[in-house]
């Protein structure tokens, strides 16, 4: 979606690094891990059918945010890194892991659809198994990216090539930004929130999340409370 003049998303400065190693990328990873954990915990509580329907809705939001994040990497960041001489084998590993994650995410959605339709013991067990599998695949990829890819990428963020990529990454609408910030900052630890404030002014984050992230606040956040 294009953004009207004067209504562009704020720059997220995705790979700006704090003294303790935090990056925007790691903040996003933290939100993903948070929701995967929430989902696993919710399934351990033997949800009824109404609860299963709510969990499916919340999971679809997570899947959409994670998919958007990976598309930005696949379409823009990995190609830029390849042009600047990053190890092709590492980039191919990242792409392969994204494909494995997409399959695992699809498996979870199918299991949650089945659970919402038929909240039986067998459906619940299947959903728990799919979430456990997905959790392992997701966490392994996030750790691989943080440990091996970020050290290669961070030095590239002073280049003109990165400036062009970052412009593309923030090219969505302010409505998308509002939903993103509402999701990202939900139950965010204080040290991460402080770091986010060095990237985006806190009043901007709060305004976007409260006004344009209302769908998340109304429909998704209560599922996890």
JONORRA-V94698 format. One line per field, one symbol per residue. ss: DSSP state (H for helix, E for strand, C for the rest). phi: phi as a letter, one per 40 degrees, with the letter a starting at -180 (. if undefined). A space follows every 50 residues. Layout:
ss=???
phi=???
This chain:
ss=CCCCCCCECCCCCCCCCCCCCCCHHHHHHHHHHHHHHHHHHHHHCCCCHH HHHHHHHHHHHHHHHHHHHHHHHHHHHHHHHHHCCCCHHHHHHHHHHHHH HHHHHHHHHHHHHHHHHCCCHHHHHHHHHHHHHHHHHHHHHHHHHHHHHH HHHHHHHHCHHHHHHHHHHCCCEHHHHHHHHHHHCCCCCHHHHHHHHHHC CHHHHHHHHHHHCHHHHHHHHHHHC
phi=.cbddgbcccccfdbdbcccgcbddcccdccccdcccccccccccfcccc cccccccccccdcccccccccccccbccccccccgcdccccccccccccc cdcccccccccccccccaccccccccccccccccdccccccccccccbcd cccdccccccccdccccccbccccccccccccccccfcddcccccdcccb ddccdccccccbbcccccbbdcccc
